[in-house]
Amino acid sequence: MKKTVSAAIGSTNFVIDEDAYSRLDSYLAAFRAHLTPGPDNGEVMNDLENRIAELLSASAKGEGRAVNVEMIDDVISRIGMPDGSTFTGSASRTTEDGSELPPVHKFYRDVEHRSIGGVCSGIAAYFNLDITLVRVLFVALFLCASCGFWLYVVLWIIAPKAVTPTEKCELRGWPPTYENLSKFTVSR
């Protein structure tokens, strides 16, 4: 019989074997130690814990099933170690039957590279285009009966800002791995 610990990971409660808990705790400590000092570290750690909770929820499936070391090792291999030593690069989501889903790809306004509201830079990041090309197209649409202006305003109102590193990964269609999350800073 193994000892278990009740722990909240990413605002989700889990029952975890004691050895799995210690492995996850050391992984999070190593991840935290590897981050470049900055004000965004808390947000990155919250995103990491939410991703861990998502992966553990998918693998725990049944009610009352304790998270074991194998599940934690699977999560660590999917997300990657902070130093990249055993990073496999596959951090995609899984369905109930174990098949992998592609990373989430959502449209947001890219406020880091904005000129006005971030709509053009968001479109450029979403479709992997040059920002200048998208801006020129919007100016051309603006000159043609002002439909570019109204399209920009509607997208500005509808599209949320990409604030967290996870949202910035989703904008580009990247999986939320350590390497991808560490490329972004949190902007408000």
N, CA and C atoms as an extended XYZ file, in Angstrom:
564
Properties=species:S:1:pos:R:3:atomname:S:1:resname:S:1:resid:I:1 pbc="F F F"
N         0.829       -1.153        0.000 N   MET     1
C         0.000        0.000        0.000 CA  MET     1
C         0.893        1.242        0.000 C   MET     1
N         0.556        2.218       -0.905 N   LYS     2
C         1.348        3.437       -1.025 CA  LYS     2
C         0.636        4.590       -0.348 C   LYS     2
N         1.444        5.514        0.151 N   LYS     3
C         0.894        6.739        0.708 CA  LYS     3
C         0.492        7.642       -0.445 C   LYS     3
N        -0.599        8.376       -0.276 N   THR     4
C        -1.044        9.317       -1.295 CA  THR     4
C        -1.142       10.709       -0.686 C   THR     4
N        -1.077       11.694       -1.558 N   VAL     5
C        -1.142       13.094       -1.169 CA  VAL     5
C        -2.244       13.741       -1.994 C   VAL     5
N        -3.033       14.589       -1.383 N   SER     6
C        -4.017       15.370       -2.108 CA  SER     6
C        -3.369       16.711       -2.447 C   SER     6
N        -3.331       17.041       -3.732 N   ALA     7
C        -2.663       18.273       -4.155 CA  ALA     7
C        -3.478       18.981       -5.223 C   ALA     7
N        -3.432       20.304       -5.197 N   ALA     8
C        -4.082       21.116       -6.221 CA  ALA     8
C        -3.021       21.523       -7.241 C   ALA     8
N        -3.255       21.136       -8.471 N   ILE     9
C        -2.356       21.488       -9.569 CA  ILE     9
C        -3.187       22.254      -10.583 C   ILE     9
N        -2.824       23.500      -10.813 N   GLY    10
C        -3.575       24.309      -11.767 CA  GLY    10
C        -5.040       24.414      -11.401 C   GLY    10
N        -5.363       24.599      -10.147 N   SER    11
C        -6.715       24.722       -9.593 CA  SER    11
C        -7.569       23.468       -9.789 C   SER    11
N        -6.938       22.308      -10.000 N   THR    12
C        -7.617       21.024      -10.062 CA  THR    12
C        -7.030       20.133       -8.985 C   THR    12
N        -7.882       19.489       -8.218 N   ASN    13
C        -7.415       18.622       -7.139 CA  ASN    13
C        -7.122       17.219       -7.672 C   ASN    13
N        -5.996       16.659       -7.242 N   PHE    14
C        -5.584       15.317       -7.621 CA  PHE    14
C        -5.159       14.548       -6.388 C   PHE    14
N        -5.334       13.234       -6.439 N   VAL    15
C        -4.766       12.339       -5.449 CA  VAL    15
C        -3.521       11.753       -6.101 C   VAL    15
N        -2.365       11.981       -5.484 N   ILE    16
C        -1.083       11.625       -6.093 CA  ILE    16
C        -0.315       10.719       -5.143 C   ILE    16
N         0.290        9.665       -5.707 N   ASP    17
C         1.194        8.833       -4.912 CA  ASP    17
C         2.321        9.707       -4.388 C   ASP    17
N         2.818        9.368       -3.209 N   GLU    18
C         3.842       10.190       -2.568 CA  GLU    18
C         5.113       10.298       -3.415 C   GLU    18
N         5.544        9.197       -4.049 N   ASP    19
C         6.745        9.255       -4.883 CA  ASP    19
C         6.501       10.058       -6.163 C   ASP    19
N         5.281        9.995       -6.699 N   ALA    20
C         4.947       10.798       -7.878 CA  ALA    20
C         4.912       12.285       -7.512 C   ALA    20
N         4.398       12.579       -6.314 N   TYR    21
C         4.356       13.964       -5.849 CA  TYR    21
C         5.762       14.537       -5.707 C   TYR    21
N         6.674       13.752       -5.137 N   SER    22
C         8.042       14.258       -4.961 CA  SER    22
C         8.723       14.471       -6.310 C   SER    22
N         8.449       13.589       -7.280 N   ARG    23
C         9.034       13.763       -8.615 CA  ARG    23
C         8.472       15.018       -9.277 C   ARG    23
N         7.169       15.235       -9.180 N   LEU    24
C         6.557       16.431       -9.765 CA  LEU    24
C         7.059       17.693       -9.078 C   LEU    24
N         7.197       17.641       -7.753 N   ASP    25
C         7.692       18.790       -7.003 CA  ASP    25
C         9.125       19.140       -7.411 C   ASP    25
N         9.970       18.129       -7.592 N   SER    26
C        11.355       18.407       -8.009 CA  SER    26
C        11.401       18.917       -9.449 C   SER    26
N        10.495       18.417      -10.303 N   TYR    27
C        10.421       18.910      -11.679 CA  TYR    27
C        10.034       20.396      -11.696 C   TYR    27
N         9.006       20.745      -10.905 N   LEU    28
C         8.584       22.149      -10.857 CA  LEU    28
C         9.672       23.049      -10.275 C   LEU    28
N        10.399       22.549       -9.283 N   ALA    29
C        11.501       23.326       -8.701 CA  ALA    29
C        12.613       23.535       -9.734 C   ALA    29
N        12.938       22.490      -10.502 N   ALA    30
C        13.966       22.622      -11.544 CA  ALA    30
C        13.503       23.571      -12.641 C   ALA    30
N        12.242       23.480      -13.002 N   PHE    31
C        11.677       24.365      -14.017 CA  PHE    31
C        11.759       25.817      -13.553 C   PHE    31
N        11.351       26.067      -12.294 N   ARG    32
C        11.366       27.416      -11.722 CA  ARG    32
C        12.795       27.965      -11.657 C   ARG    32
N        13.748       27.098      -11.288 N   ALA    33
C        15.145       27.528      -11.174 CA  ALA    33
C        15.741       27.862      -12.533 C   ALA    33
N        15.233       27.234      -13.589 N   HIS    34
C        15.783       27.443      -14.929 CA  HIS    34
C        15.250       28.712      -15.585 C   HIS    34
N        14.124       29.245      -15.092 N   LEU    35
C        13.544       30.441      -15.690 CA  LEU    35
C        14.462       31.644      -15.510 C   LEU    35
N        14.495       32.491      -16.517 N   THR    36
C        15.233       33.740      -16.425 CA  THR    36
C        14.491       34.641      -15.447 C   THR    36
N        15.185       35.237      -14.494 N   PRO    37
C        14.493       36.084      -13.507 CA  PRO    37
C        13.708       37.194      -14.197 C   PRO    37
N        12.471       37.350      -13.774 N   GLY    38
C        11.631       38.386      -14.356 CA  GLY    38
C        10.261       38.394      -13.720 C   GLY    38
N         9.485       39.418      -14.019 N   PRO    39
C         8.153       39.531      -13.416 CA  PRO    39
C         7.144       38.536      -13.982 C   PRO    39
N         7.455       37.891      -15.091 N   ASP    40
C         6.519       36.995      -15.751 CA  ASP    40
C         6.626       35.555      -15.272 C   ASP    40
N         7.536       35.258      -14.372 N   ASN    41
C         7.749       33.879      -13.934 CA  ASN    41
C         6.501       33.271      -13.299 C   ASN    41
N         5.761       34.042      -12.544 N   GLY    42
C         4.541       33.538      -11.920 CA  GLY    42
C         3.518       33.111      -12.956 C   GLY    42
N         3.377       33.895      -14.004 N   GLU    43
C         2.432       33.570      -15.075 CA  GLU    43
C         2.872       32.321      -15.829 C   GLU    43
N         4.155       32.197      -16.090 N   VAL    44
C         4.679       31.009      -16.771 CA  VAL    44
C         4.442       29.763      -15.921 C   VAL    44
N         4.681       29.873      -14.614 N   MET    45
C         4.462       28.725      -13.730 CA  MET    45
C         2.979       28.365      -13.650 C   MET    45
N         2.090       29.374      -13.645 N   ASN    46
C         0.648       29.088      -13.661 CA  ASN    46
C         0.251       28.368      -14.936 C   ASN    46
N         0.779       28.812      -16.080 N   ASP    47
C         0.490       28.140      -17.347 CA  ASP    47
C         1.021       26.712      -17.342 C   ASP    47
N         2.194       26.527      -16.779 N   LEU    48
C         2.775       25.188      -16.696 CA  LEU    48
C         1.902       24.279      -15.835 C   LEU    48
N         1.470       24.767      -14.679 N   GLU    49
C         0.616       23.951      -13.810 CA  GLU    49
C        -0.718       23.640      -14.469 C   GLU    49
N        -1.287       24.590      -15.208 N   ASN    50
C        -2.537       24.325      -15.921 CA  ASN    50
C        -2.340       23.262      -16.990 C   ASN    50
N        -1.217       23.303      -17.676 N   ARG    51
C        -0.929       22.291      -18.700 CA  ARG    51
C        -0.731       20.920      -18.051 C   ARG    51
N        -0.042       20.868      -16.920 N   ILE    52
C         0.147       19.608      -16.202 CA  ILE    52
C        -1.207       19.059      -15.761 C   ILE    52
N        -2.079       19.918      -15.232 N   ALA    53
C        -3.406       19.486      -14.799 CA  ALA    53
C        -4.212       18.937      -15.971 C   ALA    53
N        -4.108       19.583      -17.135 N   GLU    54
C        -4.815       19.121      -18.331 CA  GLU    54
C        -4.338       17.727      -18.738 C   GLU    54
N        -3.027       17.526      -18.751 N   LEU    55
C        -2.484       16.225      -19.135 CA  LEU    55
C        -2.809       15.147      -18.107 C   LEU    55
N        -2.738       15.488      -16.821 N   LEU    56
C        -3.059       14.502      -15.783 CA  LEU    56
C        -4.538       14.141      -15.799 C   LEU    56
N        -5.405       15.108      -16.062 N   SER    57
C        -6.838       14.826      -16.144 CA  SER    57
C        -7.134       13.859      -17.283 C   SER    57
N        -6.438       14.033      -18.403 N   ALA    58
C        -6.645       13.143      -19.543 CA  ALA    58
C        -6.144       11.730      -19.251 C   ALA    58
N        -5.060       11.607      -18.500 N   SER    59
C        -4.504       10.276      -18.248 CA  SER    59
C        -5.128        9.584      -17.046 C   SER    59
N        -5.693       10.351      -16.082 N   ALA    60
C        -6.292        9.740      -14.896 CA  ALA    60
C        -7.682        9.176      -15.183 C   ALA    60
N        -8.346        9.637      -16.220 N   LYS    61
C        -9.658        9.215      -16.707 CA  LYS    61
C       -10.656        8.838      -15.622 C   LYS    61
N       -10.433        7.773      -14.879 N   GLY    62
C       -11.416        7.277      -13.911 CA  GLY    62
C       -11.432        8.075      -12.627 C   GLY    62
N       -12.581        8.147      -12.008 N   GLU    63
C       -12.725        8.836      -10.726 CA  GLU    63
C       -11.972        8.077       -9.639 C   GLU    63
N       -11.278        8.776       -8.799 N   GLY    64
C       -10.605        8.158       -7.670 CA  GLY    64
C        -9.294        7.475       -8.000 C   GLY    64
N        -8.862        7.527       -9.238 N   ARG    65
C        -7.603        6.891       -9.612 CA  ARG    65
C        -6.455        7.823       -9.248 C   ARG    65
N        -5.531        7.314       -8.471 N   ALA    66
C        -4.405        8.132       -8.027 CA  ALA    66
C        -3.395        8.300       -9.155 C   ALA    66
N        -2.794        9.467       -9.205 N   VAL    67
C        -1.746        9.751      -10.182 CA  VAL    67
C        -0.480        9.043       -9.720 C   VAL    67
N         0.134        8.291      -10.621 N   ASN    68
C         1.339        7.537      -10.256 CA  ASN    68
C         2.569        8.100      -10.970 C   ASN    68
N         3.718        7.512      -10.711 N   VAL    69
C         4.984        7.985      -11.260 CA  VAL    69
C         4.989        7.904      -12.782 C   VAL    69
N         4.391        6.852      -13.344 N   GLU    70
C         4.366        6.707      -14.803 CA  GLU    70
C         3.623        7.872      -15.458 C   GLU    70
N         2.518        8.291      -14.839 N   MET    71
C         1.770        9.429      -15.379 CA  MET    71
C         2.593       10.713      -15.300 C   MET    71
N         3.287       10.919      -14.185 N   ILE    72
C         4.123       12.108      -14.033 CA  ILE    72
C         5.263       12.081      -15.052 C   ILE    72
N         5.896       10.917      -15.247 N   ASP    73
C         6.964       10.809      -16.236 CA  ASP    73
C         6.450       11.102      -17.640 C   ASP    73
N         5.219       10.649      -17.933 N   ASP    74
C         4.622       10.925      -19.240 CA  ASP    74
C         4.407       12.425      -19.424 C   ASP    74
N         3.911       13.093      -18.382 N   VAL    75
C         3.687       14.542      -18.444 CA  VAL    75
C         5.012       15.275      -18.637 C   VAL    75
N         6.031       14.866      -17.889 N   ILE    76
C         7.343       15.519      -18.005 CA  ILE    76
C         7.921       15.317      -19.392 C   ILE    76
N         7.741       14.123      -19.961 N   SER    77
C         8.270       13.884      -21.308 CA  SER    77
C         7.511       14.691      -22.352 C   SER    77
N         6.219       14.934      -22.123 N   ARG    78
C         5.426       15.728      -23.068 CA  ARG    78
C         5.785       17.208      -23.002 C   ARG    78
N         5.946       17.731      -21.793 N   ILE    79
C         6.245       19.155      -21.630 CA  ILE    79
C         7.722       19.430      -21.846 C   ILE    79
N         8.566       18.551      -21.342 N   GLY    80
C        10.006       18.733      -21.503 CA  GLY    80
C        10.657       19.220      -20.231 C   GLY    80
N        11.902       18.858      -20.082 N   MET    81
C        12.669       19.305      -18.925 CA  MET    81
C        13.152       20.730      -19.183 C   MET    81
N        13.331       21.508      -18.131 N   PRO    82
C        13.756       22.899      -18.302 CA  PRO    82
C        15.090       23.043      -19.022 C   PRO    82
N        16.014       22.121      -18.804 N   ASP    83
C        17.312       22.240      -19.458 CA  ASP    83
C        17.328       21.613      -20.847 C   ASP    83
N        16.200       21.008      -21.268 N   GLY    84
C        16.116       20.416      -22.594 CA  GLY    84
C        16.811       19.078      -22.724 C   GLY    84
N        17.306       18.506      -21.637 N   SER    85
C        18.105       17.287      -21.722 CA  SER    85
C        17.328       16.087      -22.232 C   SER    85
N        16.079       15.901      -21.813 N   THR    86
C        15.305       14.766      -22.294 CA  THR    86
C        14.053       15.226      -23.022 C   THR    86
N        14.075       16.412      -23.536 N   PHE    87
C        12.920       16.951      -24.236 CA  PHE    87
C        12.673       16.179      -25.519 C   PHE    87
N        11.419       15.694      -25.693 N   THR    88
C        11.071       14.924      -26.885 CA  THR    88
C        10.369       15.767      -27.929 C   THR    88
N         9.843       16.910      -27.511 N   GLY    89
C         9.179       17.795      -28.454 CA  GLY    89
C         7.717       17.470      -28.673 C   GLY    89
N         7.174       16.395      -28.097 N   SER    90
C         5.765       16.095      -28.296 CA  SER    90
C         4.991       16.475      -27.058 C   SER    90
N         4.384       17.636      -27.109 N   ALA    91
C         3.569       18.098      -25.987 CA  ALA    91
C         2.153       18.347      -26.443 C   ALA    91
N         1.653       17.524      -27.340 N   SER    92
C         0.299       17.715      -27.820 CA  SER    92
C        -0.692       17.099      -26.861 C   SER    92
N        -1.928       17.512      -26.985 N   ARG    93
C        -2.976       17.040      -26.103 CA  ARG    93
C        -3.427       15.646      -26.533 C   ARG    93
N        -4.060       14.907      -25.618 N   THR    94
C        -4.538       13.563      -25.926 CA  THR    94
C        -6.035       13.480      -25.677 C   THR    94
N        -6.688       12.574      -26.407 N   THR    95
C        -8.105       12.321      -26.208 CA  THR    95
C        -8.257       11.176      -25.223 C   THR    95
N        -9.504       10.797      -24.940 N   GLU    96
C        -9.755        9.723      -23.989 CA  GLU    96
C        -9.200        8.389      -24.462 C   GLU    96
N        -9.171        8.175      -25.787 N   ASP    97
C        -8.652        6.897      -26.284 CA  ASP    97
C        -7.140        6.907      -26.465 C   ASP    97
N        -6.478        7.989      -26.070 N   GLY    98
C        -5.018        8.050      -26.111 CA  GLY    98
C        -4.440        8.652      -27.376 C   GLY    98
N        -5.270        8.950      -28.383 N   SER    99
C        -4.743        9.545      -29.610 CA  SER    99
C        -4.433       11.016      -29.370 C   SER    99
N        -3.436       11.513      -30.071 N   GLU   100
C        -2.978       12.882      -29.854 CA  GLU   100
C        -3.723       13.865      -30.744 C   GLU   100
N        -4.048       15.014      -30.177 N   LEU   101
C        -4.683       16.099      -30.904 CA  LEU   101
C        -3.634       17.137      -31.277 C   LEU   101
N        -3.860       17.860      -32.371 N   PRO   102
C        -2.911       18.926      -32.708 CA  PRO   102
C        -3.013       20.060      -31.690 C   PRO   102
N        -1.990       20.921      -31.614 N   PRO   103
C        -2.050       22.042      -30.674 CA  PRO   103
C        -3.216       22.968      -31.006 C   PRO   103
N        -3.710       23.654      -29.999 N   VAL   104
C        -4.806       24.603      -30.180 CA  VAL   104
C        -4.310       25.773      -31.017 C   VAL   104
N        -5.136       26.215      -31.979 N   HIS   105
C        -4.785       27.342      -32.838 CA  HIS   105
C        -5.966       28.311      -32.790 C   HIS   105
N        -5.837       29.413      -32.025 N   LYS   106
C        -6.903       30.387      -31.841 CA  LYS   106
C        -6.418       31.767      -32.269 C   LYS   106
N        -7.389       32.596      -32.674 N   PHE   107
C        -7.050       33.960      -33.071 CA  PHE   107
C        -7.126       34.897      -31.877 C   PHE   107
N        -6.076       35.653      -31.689 N   TYR   108
C        -5.986       36.699      -30.666 CA  TYR   108
C        -5.381       37.942      -31.309 C   TYR   108
N        -5.503       39.072      -30.630 N   ARG   109
C        -4.767       40.267      -31.040 CA  ARG   109
C        -3.369       40.175      -30.444 C   ARG   109
N        -2.348       40.416      -31.256 N   ASP   110
C        -0.956       40.365      -30.797 CA  ASP   110
C        -0.556       41.764      -30.332 C   ASP   110
N        -0.629       41.996      -29.024 N   VAL   111
C        -0.385       43.336      -28.494 CA  VAL   111
C         1.095       43.659      -28.361 C   VAL   111
N         1.956       42.676      -28.467 N   GLU   112
C         3.398       42.951      -28.390 CA  GLU   112
C         3.914       43.653      -29.633 C   GLU   112
N         3.335       43.357      -30.787 N   HIS   113
C         3.811       43.910      -32.050 CA  HIS   113
C         2.774       44.839      -32.682 C   HIS   113
N         1.952       45.458      -31.872 N   ARG   114
C         0.862       46.271      -32.393 CA  ARG   114
C         1.328       47.667      -32.790 C   ARG   114
N         0.592       48.246      -33.726 N   SER   115
C         0.739       49.664      -34.042 CA  SER   115
C        -0.438       50.426      -33.461 C   SER   115
N        -1.641       49.849      -33.625 N   ILE   116
C        -2.832       50.487      -33.072 CA  ILE   116
C        -3.474       49.542      -32.050 C   ILE   116
N        -4.117       48.470      -32.516 N   GLY   117
C        -4.834       47.584      -31.605 CA  GLY   117
C        -4.336       46.157      -31.596 C   GLY   117
N        -3.431       45.812      -32.500 N   GLY   118
C        -2.885       44.463      -32.530 CA  GLY   118
C        -3.612       43.519      -33.463 C   GLY   118
N        -4.582       44.017      -34.231 N   VAL   119
C        -5.346       43.155      -35.130 CA  VAL   119
C        -4.467       42.660      -36.281 C   VAL   119
N        -3.767       43.564      -36.938 N   CYS   120
C        -2.917       43.165      -38.077 CA  CYS   120
C        -1.794       42.240      -37.631 C   CYS   120
N        -1.179       42.542      -36.500 N   SER   121
C        -0.105       41.666      -36.024 CA  SER   121
C        -0.657       40.321      -35.590 C   SER   121
N        -1.895       40.283      -35.062 N   GLY   122
C        -2.533       39.019      -34.720 CA  GLY   122
C        -2.827       38.187      -35.951 C   GLY   122
N        -3.330       38.814      -36.998 N   ILE   123
C        -3.588       38.105      -38.259 CA  ILE   123
C        -2.282       37.587      -38.842 C   ILE   123
N        -1.243       38.403      -38.801 N   ALA   124
C         0.054       37.988      -39.333 CA  ALA   124
C         0.616       36.796      -38.556 C   ALA   124
N         0.504       36.814      -37.240 N   ALA   125
C         1.006       35.694      -36.430 CA  ALA   125
C         0.162       34.451      -36.643 C   ALA   125
N        -1.161       34.607      -36.738 N   TYR   126
C        -2.059       33.463      -36.897 CA  TYR   126
C        -1.803       32.737      -38.225 C   TYR   126
N        -1.632       33.516      -39.299 N   PHE   127
C        -1.419       32.925      -40.615 CA  PHE   127
C         0.055       32.841      -41.010 C   PHE   127
N         0.950       33.215      -40.087 N   ASN   128
C         2.397       33.188      -40.326 CA  ASN   128
C         2.770       34.030      -41.553 C   ASN   128
N         2.307       35.274      -41.560 N   LEU   129
C         2.566       36.216      -42.645 CA  LEU   129
C         3.418       37.362      -42.130 C   LEU   129
N         3.920       38.158      -43.054 N   ASP   130
C         4.667       39.358      -42.701 CA  ASP   130
C         3.684       40.430      -42.221 C   ASP   130
N         3.982       41.051      -41.110 N   ILE   131
C         3.092       42.067      -40.531 CA  ILE   131
C         2.897       43.230      -41.498 C   ILE   131
N         3.951       43.627      -42.183 N   THR   132
C         3.864       44.758      -43.115 CA  THR   132
C         2.876       44.466      -44.237 C   THR   132
N         2.887       43.243      -44.742 N   LEU   133
C         1.963       42.861      -45.805 CA  LEU   133
C         0.511       42.978      -45.326 C   LEU   133
N         0.228       42.511      -44.147 N   VAL   134
C        -1.133       42.579      -43.607 CA  VAL   134
C        -1.540       44.031      -43.391 C   VAL   134
N        -0.640       44.847      -42.903 N   ARG   135
C        -0.963       46.264      -42.678 CA  ARG   135
C        -1.231       46.984      -43.999 C   ARG   135
N        -0.446       46.679      -45.027 N   VAL   136
C        -0.663       47.283      -46.352 CA  VAL   136
C        -2.017       46.859      -46.902 C   VAL   136
N        -2.394       45.581      -46.702 N   LEU   137
C        -3.703       45.118      -47.164 CA  LEU   137
C        -4.849       45.846      -46.444 C   LEU   137
N        -4.702       46.085      -45.158 N   PHE   138
C        -5.742       46.815      -44.427 CA  PHE   138
C        -5.819       48.268      -44.883 C   PHE   138
N        -4.691       48.894      -45.176 N   VAL   139
C        -4.715       50.270      -45.692 CA  VAL   139
C        -5.388       50.300      -47.061 C   VAL   139
N        -5.081       49.310      -47.906 N   ALA   140
C        -5.728       49.232      -49.220 CA  ALA   140
C        -7.236       49.030      -49.078 C   ALA   140
N        -7.647       48.170      -48.143 N   LEU   141
C        -9.079       47.976      -47.895 CA  LEU   141
C        -9.727       49.239      -47.338 C   LEU   141
N        -8.985       49.977      -46.541 N   PHE   142
C        -9.508       51.225      -45.992 CA  PHE   142
C        -9.764       52.235      -47.105 C   PHE   142
N        -8.873       52.289      -48.067 N   LEU   143
C        -9.025       53.233      -49.174 CA  LEU   143
C       -10.150       52.820      -50.118 C   LEU   143
N       -10.507       51.551      -50.121 N   CYS   144
C       -11.591       51.042      -50.976 CA  CYS   144
C       -12.890       51.044      -50.187 C   CYS   144
N       -13.592       52.134      -50.149 N   ALA   145
C       -14.908       52.264      -49.521 CA  ALA   145
C       -14.884       52.034      -48.018 C   ALA   145
N       -13.784       52.204      -47.378 N   SER   146
C       -13.599       52.130      -45.927 CA  SER   146
C       -14.004       50.807      -45.285 C   SER   146
N       -14.093       49.720      -46.035 N   CYS   147
C       -14.442       48.433      -45.415 CA  CYS   147
C       -13.285       47.921      -44.550 C   CYS   147
N       -12.064       48.319      -44.853 N   GLY   148
C       -10.917       47.923      -44.036 CA  GLY   148
C       -11.009       48.505      -42.638 C   GLY   148
N       -11.498       49.736      -42.544 N   PHE   149
C       -11.660       50.369      -41.238 CA  PHE   149
C       -12.671       49.608      -40.390 C   PHE   149
N       -13.830       49.303      -40.970 N   TRP   150
C       -14.873       48.605      -40.216 CA  TRP   150
C       -14.465       47.175      -39.869 C   TRP   150
N       -13.784       46.525      -40.767 N   LEU   151
C       -13.282       45.172      -40.484 CA  LEU   151
C       -12.287       45.208      -39.329 C   LEU   151
N       -11.404       46.190      -39.339 N   TYR   152
C       -10.425       46.345      -38.263 CA  TYR   152
C       -11.124       46.611      -36.931 C   TYR   152
N       -12.103       47.493      -36.921 N   VAL   153
C       -12.820       47.831      -35.694 CA  VAL   153
C       -13.561       46.615      -35.148 C   VAL   153
N       -14.223       45.858      -36.009 N   VAL   154
C       -14.956       44.670      -35.567 CA  VAL   154
C       -13.995       43.640      -34.986 C   VAL   154
N       -12.877       43.395      -35.658 N   LEU   155
C       -11.898       42.439      -35.143 CA  LEU   155
C       -11.271       42.935      -33.838 C   LEU   155
N       -11.083       44.221      -33.712 N   TRP   156
C       -10.530       44.804      -32.492 CA  TRP   156
C       -11.476       44.571      -31.310 C   TRP   156
N       -12.783       44.681      -31.582 N   ILE   157
C       -13.776       44.489      -30.525 CA  ILE   157
C       -13.940       43.004      -30.185 C   ILE   157
N       -13.968       42.150      -31.182 N   ILE   158
C       -14.265       40.723      -30.986 CA  ILE   158
C       -13.070       39.938      -30.460 C   ILE   158
N       -11.904       40.169      -31.017 N   ALA   159
C       -10.734       39.338      -30.693 CA  ALA   159
C       -10.128       39.719      -29.350 C   ALA   159
N        -9.877       38.731      -28.481 N   PRO   160
C        -9.222       39.029      -27.203 CA  PRO   160
C        -7.722       39.241      -27.397 C   PRO   160
N        -7.100       39.884      -26.413 N   LYS   161
C        -5.649       40.087      -26.450 CA  LYS   161
C        -4.943       38.796      -26.063 C   LYS   161
N        -3.818       38.511      -26.709 N   ALA   162
C        -2.955       37.396      -26.301 CA  ALA   162
C        -2.054       37.925      -25.197 C   ALA   162
N        -2.375       37.566      -23.945 N   VAL   163
C        -1.658       38.102      -22.801 CA  VAL   163
C        -0.687       37.074      -22.227 C   VAL   163
N        -1.159       35.874      -21.986 N   THR   164
C        -0.324       34.851      -21.356 CA  THR   164
C         0.534       34.142      -22.398 C   THR   164
N         1.627       33.544      -21.980 N   PRO   165
C         2.445       32.779      -22.926 CA  PRO   165
C         1.675       31.652      -23.599 C   PRO   165
N         0.729       31.026      -22.910 N   THR   166
C        -0.071       29.972      -23.522 CA  THR   166
C        -0.930       30.532      -24.645 C   THR   166
N        -1.544       31.688      -24.431 N   GLU   167
C        -2.357       32.315      -25.481 CA  GLU   167
C        -1.494       32.696      -26.683 C   GLU   167
N        -0.268       33.121      -26.435 N   LYS   168
C         0.626       33.485      -27.527 CA  LYS   168
C         1.041       32.251      -28.330 C   LYS   168
N         1.172       31.113      -27.650 N   CYS   169
C         1.439       29.853      -28.355 CA  CYS   169
C         0.224       29.436      -29.174 C   CYS   169
N        -0.978       29.577      -28.587 N   GLU   170
C        -2.206       29.228      -29.302 CA  GLU   170
C        -2.386       30.094      -30.539 C   GLU   170
N        -2.020       31.371      -30.468 N   LEU   171
C        -2.121       32.276      -31.607 CA  LEU   171
C        -1.301       31.767      -32.781 C   LEU   171
N        -0.138       31.236      -32.487 N   ARG   172
C         0.748       30.749      -33.541 CA  ARG   172
C         0.544       29.276      -33.873 C   ARG   172
N        -0.291       28.576      -33.086 N   GLY   173
C        -0.528       27.158      -33.325 CA  GLY   173
C         0.596       26.281      -32.813 C   GLY   173
N         1.333       26.757      -31.820 N   TRP   174
C         2.447       26.003      -31.243 CA  TRP   174
C         1.972       25.238      -30.026 C   TRP   174
N         2.548       24.070      -29.755 N   PRO   175
C         2.217       23.372      -28.502 CA  PRO   175
C         2.829       24.127      -27.323 C   PRO   175
N         2.161       24.149      -26.172 N   PRO   176
C         2.679       24.907      -25.021 CA  PRO   176
C         3.781       24.151      -24.280 C   PRO   176
N         4.933       24.020      -24.896 N   THR   177
C         6.083       23.380      -24.265 CA  THR   177
C         6.913       24.436      -23.545 C   THR   177
N         7.871       23.988      -22.756 N   TYR   178
C         8.733       24.930      -22.038 CA  TYR   178
C         9.444       25.855      -23.019 C   TYR   178
N         9.998       25.290      -24.079 N   GLU   179
C        10.752       26.103      -25.050 CA  GLU   179
C         9.869       27.180      -25.663 C   GLU   179
N         8.620       26.819      -26.023 N   ASN   180
C         7.725       27.800      -26.628 CA  ASN   180
C         7.230       28.820      -25.613 C   ASN   180
N         6.886       28.384      -24.401 N   LEU   181
C         6.413       29.320      -23.379 CA  LEU   181
C         7.482       30.310      -22.970 C   LEU   181
N         8.740       29.872      -22.955 N   SER   182
C         9.807       30.761      -22.514 CA  SER   182
C        10.166       31.817      -23.559 C   SER   182
N         9.626       31.735      -24.763 N   LYS   183
C         9.874       32.733      -25.808 CA  LYS   183
C         9.090       34.015      -25.596 C   LYS   183
N         8.084       33.952      -24.720 N   PHE   184
C         7.174       35.085      -24.571 CA  PHE   184
C         7.232       35.663      -23.178 C   PHE   184
N         6.960       36.970      -23.114 N   THR   185
C         6.794       37.651      -21.837 CA  THR   185
C         5.345       38.024      -21.706 C   THR   185
N         4.886       38.195      -20.501 N   VAL   186
C         3.491       38.563      -20.260 CA  VAL   186
C         3.341       40.060      -20.449 C   VAL   186
N         2.340       40.450      -21.232 N   SER   187
C         2.056       41.881      -21.429 CA  SER   187
C         0.625       42.150      -20.995 C   SER   187
N         0.385       43.305      -20.440 N   ARG   188
C        -0.973       43.637      -19.945 CA  ARG   188
C        -1.565       44.736      -20.767 C   ARG   188
